[in-house]
Amino acid sequence: MKKILTFLTIASFSITAVAQDYKDMIAEGTYTVAEIVSAAESHFENAGTGRGTGYKSYRRWLYNAERNMDATGKLKSPEYFQEELENYIASQNANQNQLARTTVGIWEEMGPTSWNATSGWNPGVGRVTSIAVDPSSVTTIIVGAETGGIWRSTDGGQNWTVLTDNLSNIDVYALAIDPKNPTHYYWGSTGGTIFRSTDSGATWNFYSDIGNGNVNKILIDPTPSSTKMYCTAQGGGFHKSTNDGLNWTQVFGGSAYDVEFKPGDTNIVFASGSSLYRSGDGGGTFTEIPTVATTGPKMIGVSAADASVVYVLESGGGAFSNLYKSSNSGISFSTLNHSGKNYFGYSSDPNDVNDAGVGQAPRDMDIAINPSNIDEVHIAGVNTWRSTNGGISFSISSQWTVGGAQFANIGYCHADVDILEFIGNATDGYKLYAGTDGGCFVANDTGNLNSNYYTDLTTGIGIRQFYKIGISQTDPVVVTGGAQDNGSSVMDVNGNWTDWLGADGMESFIDKNNSQIMYGTSQFGTFYKTLNGGANLVGISQPDGKGGQNNWNWIVPFEQDPIDADVIYAAFDEVYKSTDGGGTWNSISPNYGLDIDHLKISPANNDNMYIAINDTFYRTTDGGSIWLESTNLDLGFTGSITDIAVHPTDPSKVAVSSSGFGSQKVFLSTDNGVSWNALGTGLPNFVALAVEFQDNDDNGVYVGMNYGVYYIDDTTSNTWVPFNNGLPNVRISELEINAADNKIYAGTYGRGLWRSEVFDATLSVAEFELESFKVYPNPAKNNVTLSWDKNEPVSVRIYDALGKLMYFTKNKNISEPTSIDVSNYASGLYFVKVNNANGFVTKKLVID
């Protein structure tokens, strides 16, 4: 039980807030975390917390929300992070003391960018929430990842390039390509925000704001002279624009889910929330359709094969509710008979009584109609289903487990389908694309159902949402990590990844003596073990029968003793110790009555252990006989401890990172946690999520934040320095150092695993060889030229004086002078930043 839940017993919230759908409240972005928790707990008291109720998704949200809320108890908007990142960049540029720096990290992406299941049962790469295709070139596709940004393919999904790594926000829920101008991309994010690119995704800018909600669909009128656009948002309503999306007017509030044109006639527009609406005057007015009268979330299906036919898919309580069909362009609908069936659950049998009422709609829910066959209807929830008779009956077309799909001779498509869309044209044919919690899948021939029905197109996209990682202390290194929706995976000594656990992967670690032995957990603390690198699983007991039940922490602390490999620890509401690798357990702490959030054991003295519950820190120096609470650690009212690190050679030296947006983010103790001091200054005002010591002679410490990794030691004048060269602007979940290969590893929540050489203050500017980088003319007016005397790819960024990114390109060779058009830049001071694998150089540029 978390502190925020206990707080609810004394908090007083409005009846309106409690009664409102907690999912809409989350998307709306105007409620405190405590208010949302109150509404959610009320909902799940009636709905239950079992499989398919949506409770797991809620607890996932709560885990992240508690780590990221501000002093008011709310979550920051995308605009806040954009402004804060720009302010930090502007400050760094203005105070640049030397032209070049090499001690800023040399990060490289380690994957995974594909999946290969061993004992894992639901493998995938990462969550894809949106898909858009260039209507002038159907092989040009962009996809959006929940926290991994936007990716582009120009060859139908064979190769991918990321477009958004340098932005302050890489949370993507909707994408659209303007059919009138295919170089214009639109991206819907959280907080009602919409971003736009006018150069095919090379650069992006905040464009407009509908108010609130997760923008989940953007629809652009393809009529050549039209400037109309429409968008839907969960918790934000349905909106229309008459000036290409720059300004918006709300048509109806609450949650909106889908919007479609009548094929061939953009004067007829259909929109859905909990009701269905129709416009016959080009979006001027909308009328509710009374024959689709129940109040569940709805998705709309249309097809050019017969423009007069409209399908409406509806959910109720997360499960399948109804399928409606109109044959008169949506003026009236009839209900197709699917009584007693549930197509949104886990089972391949829609009549399975154990699966009745199960589903996660509208998060996992969509419908798509074949553009060349009006009777071919596809719907999705956890799995996908196909009808060949106009929605009268359905057969399953994919299963969410690899084994289940093989057994049924149907396609494997990762669980939880967010989006179904036919892409193609009448000449080349149409393919069915599915955006899922495991990636982007395609059915190339929807009429031929077999075991190869779906093909995964996500290979090459690095969007894994790691919660935790564990690394071996060997060279070459072995890494295992647990991730949202895609289980636990392991990277072997050759850099190849395999999937060895399913469900949501959480804490995992590699045996200190044998890298073929690994331990892992899924959500709420169910423990697993492998003795052969993940090829097979063996049993491991649960202490006092705990674990797996959803009343425990989303991520349960699980650690190996750093000295004795047979000893492992787990923390629920008390700390448990096993001396036989998980065969038996004994409690070594009091029962605190609250879930323990973090547990660390000193690598230098395993009698020294540290735990954290919310904002409270406890220590033992005798192996668990006596635990003492620290009374001197003050994180602030809203703060909580987000991570603990213990120094590799000094068991009394411990650091913690903290949530909240206060002036101090990392705290250091040199006396086992008895007393504390804030560590350093100069961090951006983001949340500190991970902390790690470097075993050097300078007392080095790293912190991972919402954006980036930062470093401090005795040589940095008590100031945190950015350690981000090559690293995307992504949430850092965990940091670990491998002393054998002298590298630091970062598990990120949205961009997979990354690694860098550790901080090395001995590298000199002369070794960097970027002083010969030239910017001319300076001042410039219409064009500026960049050149460097090395034949080596670099990244180029131009920032204005306020830190706004004006230009970005990567893998650019400027050994031949390269000209950049700056004619549309306002007069003033700018900064040109160029970096290669070894570091960066920043130079001032004046525009006349």
N, C-alpha and C positions, 0 to 999 in steps of 0.2 A: 504494500500500500504506500503510495507516494504522498509527500507532504501536501501537494496541491489537492489531493482527494480528501485528506483530513481537514484541510481548510474549508471545504465545502460545508462541513457540519456547522460552522459558525457564520458562513457567508450568507448574504441575502441578495437574491437576484430576482429580476422581474419575472412574472408569470409568462410574459411573452417570450423572453429568452429561453426559459426552460422548455416551453412548448414547441419552439421552433426546431426544425430539423437540424441536428448538430452538423451534418455534412454541409448544409447551406451556410451555417454560421462560420464554419472553417473557411469555405470559399469566399464568403463575403469580406472577411478580413477586418471587421470593425469590432469584434467581440474580444474580450479577454480570454485567455486560455482557461481560466477558472470557470467562466460562464459557459464555455463550450463543453467543458468536462461535466458540468451540472446537467446540461441538456443531454449529453451522451449517456451518462449514467442512468438518467431517467428512461431513455430509449431502450437501453440494453436490459434494464430491469424487466421490461415487458417482452422484448424480442429474444432474450437469451444471449449467451456469448459463445455459442458453439460454432461449428464449422459452417461457413457460408452466411453468417449473420452480419458480416462486416466488422465484427469486433476486432479481428486481427488488423485490418487496415486502420481502424481507429487507434489502437494501441501503438502502431507504427507512427502515426501522426503525433500522438501524445509524447512519445519518446523524443522526437525531434523538437516539438514545441516547447517542452520543458527546458531544453538546452538552449533555446534561442529567444525566449521572450524577454522583453525589456522591463524597465522599472514599473511600467503601468500594467504589466501582465499581458501585454499584447505582442504580436509579432510584427516586425518591421516590414514596411512596404518595399517593393522593388526600387522605387524612386529613392528611398533612403540609402540603400546600398550603392546605387549608382552615384549619388552625390558624395557619399563618404569615400568611395574608391577614387573618385576624381579628385577630391580634396587631398587624399593621401598622395596620389601621384603628383599633383601640383606641388605639394610640399617637398617631395623627394626631388623633383626637377629643380625647384628654386634653390634648394640647399645642396645641390650636387657639388661636392668639394673636389672631385677629381673626374677627369674625362672618362676613365675606364675603370671597371671593377671586375675582378675575377672570383671573388669570394661569395658569390651570390647564388650558388647552386648550379649544377649541371644536370638538370632533370631529363630523364628519358622515360618514355611510356613502356610499360612492361605487359600490358594487357589485363585480362583476356579480351581478345577481339573475335573469339569464336568459342564454340562449346564442343566438348567431347566427353560424353557420359561414361563413367565406369559404374560405380554403385549409386550415383546420383539418379534421381527419378524424374526430375523436371528441369533439365538443363536449358539455359538460354544465356544470351549476352547481357541484356539489360532492358529496361522498360522503354518502349516506344509508344508515345501518346498521340502522334499526329503524322500524317503523310500528305504530301502535295506533289503534283506532277505538272511539268511544263506542257501546256496544251499544244504548243508548237513543236515539241520534241519529247515524245513519251518516254524516252530513255533517260531524261533528266528528272531526277526524283530528289526531293528533300524530305527528310524525316526528322522528327523532334523527339528528344528524350526528356523524361520528367525532370531530371537534374543534370543532364549530360549535354545539353545544347542541341544545335542544329547541324545535320550532316547532309552532304550533297553527293549524289552520284550522277555521272553523265553517261553511264553505260548500262543503265537498267539494273543497278544494284550490284555490279561485280566489284566495283572499287568505290571507296568513299573518302571524302575529305571533310574535316570538321570546319565549321564557319564561325564559331562563337567563343573560342577559348579565352579571348581577351576582354570579354564583356563582364560587367558587374552582375549580370543576371543570366543564368543559363537554364532556367526553368521553363520548359516548353509544354504547352497544352494544345495549341492549334497552329496550323500553318496554312498559308494560301499563296498561290502564285497568280498574279494578275494576268488573265488571259489576253488583255488588250496590250499589255507591256510586260512580257515574261521576265524582264530583268528586275521587276519590282516584286519583292517577297514581303509577306506580312506574317508576323509571329505574335500569337496571343499567349500571355503569361499570367501570373498571379496578380492579385490586387487590381484587376480590371485593366491592366496595362497592355498596350499593343506597340510593338516595335516594327520598324520598316527598314528595308534595304532597297536601294535603287541601283545596285550594281551586282545583282545575282548573289548577294550574301557576303561580298567582300568586306563591306562595312555596314554597321547597323546604327540606328538612332532611335531613342524613345520617340514615339510618334503621337500617340493619343492615349486617353484614359477614359474608359466608360464609367468609372466610378468604383466598382469593386467586383469581386468574384474571379474565379478562374476562367479565363476566356477559352472556351473549348471548341468553338467553330467560327470560322470567318468565311463568308460567301461573297464573292464579287460578281456583280452584274457584267456579263461578257459583251453586252451591247456596245458597239464601238463608241457611241457618243455619250454613254451613261457614266455617271460618277457615283452610282449607288453601291453601297456595301451593306451587309448585314452581319451581325455577330451574336453569339449566344454565350452565356456565362452561368455556371453553377453558382448560385448565390448572388448573381448580378443581373439576371433578367435578359430580355431580348432587346436588341438595339438596332437602329438603322442609321445610315449616314448618307448624305447627298453630296459630299465633297471628298470622295475617295478616302474616307476613314479618318479624316482629320478631326471632325466633330461628330458626336453621336447623340441620338435622341432615344430614350427608352420607350419601347412600345408596351411591354408588360414587365413586372418585377418578379421577385422570387427567383426560382431557378429556371434556366432555359437550356435545352439540350441540343436541338437540331434545327436546321433551316435548309430548305431545298426549293429550287425553282421547278415549275412544270417544264419538262424538257421541251425546248423550242419556243417557250413563251415566258419571258422573265416578268411579264405583268402579273403572272399568277405565282404567288410565293406561299409556301407552307412553313410554319414555325411551331415548335413544340416546347412546352414546359411540362407541367402536370396536366395541361389541356392542349388541344390542337387548335391552331389558328390558321386562317386563310385570308390572303389578300388577292383581290382581283383587279386592283388598280395600281400595280407596280409598287406596292409597299406603302401607298398613301394611307390606307386604312386596313385594319385586320379585324376579322370576325371569328369568334369562337365557334367551332363546329360541334353542335349539340349531340350528334350521334356517336361521338367518341367522348363519352361523358365521365368515365372514371378518372381518378386523380393520380394515377401512377405516372412516373416519368416515361416519356415517349420518344421514339426515334422514327424517322421517316425514310421510306424507300420509294424511289421513282426510277423509271427506265425509259430510254428513248424508243424501245421496242413498241411501247404503247403509252403515249403521253397522257392518256386519260385515266390510267390506273395508278393508284396511290396505295401503298401499304404503310401501316402504322404499327410498330411494335411497342408493347407496353409492359412495364414491370410493376410488381406490387410487393412491398416488403423485401426487395432485393431479388426476388424470384420472378420467373415468367408469369405474366398475368393474362395478356390477350394479344391477339393479332387481328387487326382490322384491315378491310380492303374496300377501296372505292373504285368504281368504274366510270365515274362522271367528274373526273378532275378534282376530287376532294370535296364536292358539294355535300355528299352524304356517304356514309360508310356502313358496311355490314360487318358483324363479328364472326370470324371463322371459328369453328368448333375445335378447341383444344382443351376441353375441360379435363381437369385432373392432371395435366401434364406440366412438367417443368423442364424447360430447355436451357436453363441458366445455371444448373448445378454441376456437380462433378461426375454424375453417373452417365453412362451411355444409354441408359433406359429412361425415357422421360416419364415413365409411370412408376419409377422406383420410389416407394413410400418413404424410404430413409433419406431420400434426396428432396422430398417435397418441402417447399418453402426455403430452399437453400439457394443462395446467389448473392452477387455483389453489385447488382444493377443500382443506379445507372453507370457506375464506374466501369463495369464490365458488361457492355450491352451495345449492340449495333445491328443494322440490317443493310443489306445491299442486294440490288436486283440486277441481273445480267442485262446490259444495255442492248443485247441482241435477242433476248428471250424473256418476255415478260413473266413467264411461268417459273423461271428459275430464281428462287428466293433463298438467300443465305442469311441466317441469323446467328448471333453469338452471345455467349455469356462466359462461363469458364471454358467451354468447348465451342466448336462451330458445328452448325447443322445446315442441311440443304434440302430444299423442296424442289421438285420438278413438276409439280401440278398446281402452281399458283398459290402455295401456302396451305393447301388442304392437309397435307401430311409432310413430316420431316424425318430424315434419317441423319444420323450423326456422321460428320465428315472429318472430325479430328478428335483426339483424346489428349488430355493434359499430361499423361505420363508416357514415356517412351515404350515401356512394356505393354501398357494398355492399348496403345495404338498398333503395335506390332501384332498383338493377339487378335485384334479385331480387323486387321488388314485395312486400316484407314490411316489418314495422315497424322503425324505428330505435329502439333502446333502448341506452343507454350500456353499455359493457363492464363486466363484473365485477358480476354480480348477487348481492347479499348475501342478499336476502330476496324471496320470492314469497308473496303472501297474497291470498285472495279476501275481499272486504269487501262487505257488503250484506245483503239479506234476501230472503225468498221473494217478498214483495209487490213491492218495487222492483227486484229483480234483483241480480245479483252482478257486481262488477268485479274484475279481477285487477290488483293493485298490485305493482310491482317497486321495491325499494330497491337502487340501483346506485351505482357510484363516480361517477356523474354526476348523481344526483338521484333523484327519485321519479317513476316513469312509471306510467300506467294503461292497461289494455286495457278499453275500455268494452263491447265486444262480442267476446268471445273466440271466437265461432263464425264470425266473418267475417274471414278473413286477407287483408290488403291492405297497401298502403304506409302507411296511416294507422292501423295496428293499435294502436300505442302513442301516447299523448299525454303530453308532459312536464308534470307538475304543479308543478315546482319554481320556476316564475316567482314572484318575490317573496321567495325564501329566499336570504339572503346567507351562503353557507357555503364560499366558495372558499378553498382552502388554498394561498395564495401562498408560494412559496419565495423569489422575488426579484421586484423591480419595477425599472422604468427610466422616468424621467420626462423630458419635454422641458423646456427652459428658455425656454418661451414662455408667453404669456397670451392666450388660454386654453391650458391645459396639455393635452398628450397623454401618456397613460400606457400602458405595456405591462408585463405581468407573466406569469411562468411559474408554473404551479400543478400540484399533485399530480393525476394521472389526467385532467386536463382541459386539458392543453396550455398554449399561450400566447395571451393575449387582449390587445386594445388598446382603450382608451377614447379616443374622438376628442374634438375640441374642443367637441362638443355634449353630451358625457357619455354617448354611446352606445357599447356594447361589441360587438366582433366577435371571433371566434376565428380565429386565423391559423396556429396550429401545433397538432399533435396530440401524443399520447403524454404523458409527464410534462414539463411546462414548467419550465425552470430559469432561468438568468440571461438577461436580455434588456435591450436598450437602444435608444434612439431617437437617430438621427443628430443631432448638435448643430446642423447647418445646415438640415436638411430633415426635417421630422417625418413625411413619408411613407416615409422609409427607416428600416427597423428591422432589428435583428439579434436572433436568438434561439437557444436551445439546448434540446435534450431531454436526458434522463438520460445520464450518462457522456460528455457533451460532443460530441454531433453538432450541427453549426452550420447555421443557416439565415439567409436574408436576404430581405427584401421591399423593393421599390422603390415600391410603390403602396399603402401603408397596410395590407398584409396580403391584398389581393385575389389576389395571385399570389406564388409563391416563385421565387427564382432560386438558382442554384448557388453554393456557397461551399466552398472546399477545406479539408481537414483538415491541420494541420501534421504533417509526417512520417507521414501516414496515421493519426494518433492520433484518438481520439474515437469514440464509439459502442460500443466494446468495453467489456464490463462490468468490466474490471480497473482502470478509472479512477475518479476521484471521482464520487460520486453527482451533485454539482453542481460542474461545472468552471468556474473563474473565467474570465470573458469580458468585456472592457472596451473602450470606445472611448477614444482619446486625447482628453483634454478640450480640447486646443488645436488639433490637426490632425485633421480629420474623416476623412481617408483612412487614418489609422493606427488599427489595432485590435490588441488583445493577447489572448492566451489562455494559460492555465497548466495544464500537465499535470504531468509530473515536471521540467519546465523551462519557462521563460517564452518564448513565441513572439511575434514582432512581424510584422505585415503592413502594408505601406505602400500597398497598393492595395485596401483594403476587403475583404480575405480571399481575393484571388486567389492570392497567394504568401506564404510565411512563412519567417522566419529566427529561429533561436534566439538569445536575448540573455542567457542565464543559464547557469550550470552545470546539469548533470543531477544533481538531488538524490537520485535513487533512491527518493523518496517523493512522493506526490501533494501538490501545492501546494493549500492550502485557500482562500487569499484573496490577491487582487491589487488594489492601488490605485495610481493615478497622480495626482500632484499637479496640481490645476487651475491652479496658479500657475507651475509649472515642471515640464514633462513629462520632464525628466531625473531627477527625484526619483520613485522607485517603491518600493513596499513590498510584501512578500509574507509569508505566514505558513504554516508547516507544523506542525500540532499546537500545541505551546506555544512554538515557536521563531520569532523575527522576523528578517527580513533586509531590507536596504536597499541601494539604489544611488542615487547622486547624479550619475551621469554617463551616464544612459540605458541602463545595463545592462552596461557594460564591466567594472565591478568591483562585486561584491555582498559585503556584510559582514554577519555575524551579530551580533545584539544579545546581549550576555552579561549585561545588567543587568535584564532583564525576568523577574521571578519571579512566576508566577501561582499557585504551589502545586503539589503533586505531581500532583493529578488534573486540573489546569486545562488548558484549551486555548483558543486564540484563536478567538473566534466571529465577529469582524468587525473591519475596519480602516476608519478615517475619516481623511482628510487635510484640513487646514484650507483653505478656499477661496482665501485670499490669502497664506498663510504656508506655503511648501513644507516647512519644517522642523518644523512642528507636526503631530503625528499622535496619534491615540487608538486604543486597542483595547478591545474588550469581551471578557469571558472567561467560560468555563463554570465548573462547580463551584459549591459553596455556601460559599465562604470569605467573610471579612469585607470583602474588596475585590473589586470587579467590573469597574471601568473604570480604565484606566491611561493617563497622558498623558506625551508626550515633546515637548520644545520644541527638540531638537537632532537631528532626523532619526532618532530611535530609538536614540541612543547611551545615554541615561539615561532613567529612567522614575520617575514618582511616581504613587501611587494617587490617584484623583480623587474627593474628597468622601466624605461619610458619609451615613447615613440611608436607604439603599436597603433594601427588604425582602429577605429571604434567598431570592431566586429566582435563576434563571440570566439573565445579561445576554446577549442574542442579537444586538443591533444597536446601532450607535453612529453619531452624526451631529453635525457642527459646525453652529452657526448663525453666519453672518457678521455679527455685531453688534459693538458696542464693548465688550461685557462678557464676551467669551470664553465664549459659550454652547455647551453640549453637551447633547445628548439621548441617552438610552439606552432601548432597548426590551427588555422582559423577558418571562418567561412570562406575566406579568400586567401590562400597562400600560406607559406611557411616563413617563419622569422627566426632569427638567431641572435643570441647575446652571449658575451663572455667578458673576461677581464680586459680584453683589448678593444672593446667597442664603446668605451666611455659610458657605460650603464645605459646604452641605447640599443634597442632592438633594430637589427638591420634586415631588410628583405632578403630572403633566400629562395628566390622564385624563378631563376632563369630557366625558361622552357616549360614552366609549370602552368597549367591552365588555372583560371580563376574558378576554382571548384572547392567545395567543402572538404576539409581534411578530417577524416574520421579517426585515424590512428597513425602514429609515427613509431618506427622501430629501427634500431641501428644494428647492423651485422658487423661485429668487431673483426671477423675473419676476412671479409672483403672490403672493410672500411667504407661502407656505403650506408646511407639512410634511405629507408623505404617509407612511402606514404600510401596508405589506403585511403582512397577518396570516395565520396558518396556521389558518384555520377560519372567519373572518368577513370575508374579502374585503379590499377597499381602503378606507381611511379617510383623511380629511384634516382639518387644523385650521389656523387662523391660528397663526403662530409666537408664541413667548413675547413678551409686551410688558409690561414692568414699569411703563409709564406709565399704564396703565388704573387708575382709582381706584375705591374702593368706592362713591363717590357715583354714578358712571356705571352701576353695577351695579343699583341700585334694588331690592335685595332686603332692605334693612334693615327695611322695613315688614312683613316676614314675621312673623307672630305665632303663638305656641303657647300655648294656654290650655285649661282651668286648668292651672296648674303650681305645685305638685304636682297630679297627676291620679290618679284612682282607677279608674274604669271606662271613661271615654272621654276622648280629648284632641281638641281642635279646632284646625285649621290654617286660617289665612286670609292673603291677600295682596291688596293693592289694585290689582294688575295683572291684566287679562284675558288671560292668557298661559299656555300649558301648561307644567307643570313635572313633574319626577320627584321622588318622595318616598321617602325611606328612613328607617327607624328601626333603630338599632343598640343592642345592650345594651353594658354597660361593657367586655365582653370582645371587642367587635368583631363579634359574631354579628348577621347581618342578620335582623331580626325582622319587618320589613314592607317591601314595595316596591310601588310603582305608578308608571307613567309616563304622560305625556300627560294629566295631571290638572290641571283648572282649579280653583284654590282661591280665585278671586276672591269666590265665595260660601263662607262658612265650611263646612269639611268635617270631619266627625267620624270618628274612627278608634277602633275597639274595642280597648282595651288591658286588658280585665278579666282576661285569662289571663296577663298579664305579672307576673313576680315583683316584689316591691318593690325599688326601687333606682334607680340612675342610668342614664339612656338618652340617646341623642343623635339628634336629628331633623335630617336633612340634606335640603335642598331645592335643586334646581338647575334652571336653564333653560339656554338656549343660550349664555349669557354667563359663567356661573360658578355658584358654590354658596354657600349659607349654612348653617352648622351651629349649632344651639341645643341647650342641655341641657334634659332633661326628667326630672323626678323622678316615679316611680310610688310611691304610698303603699300 
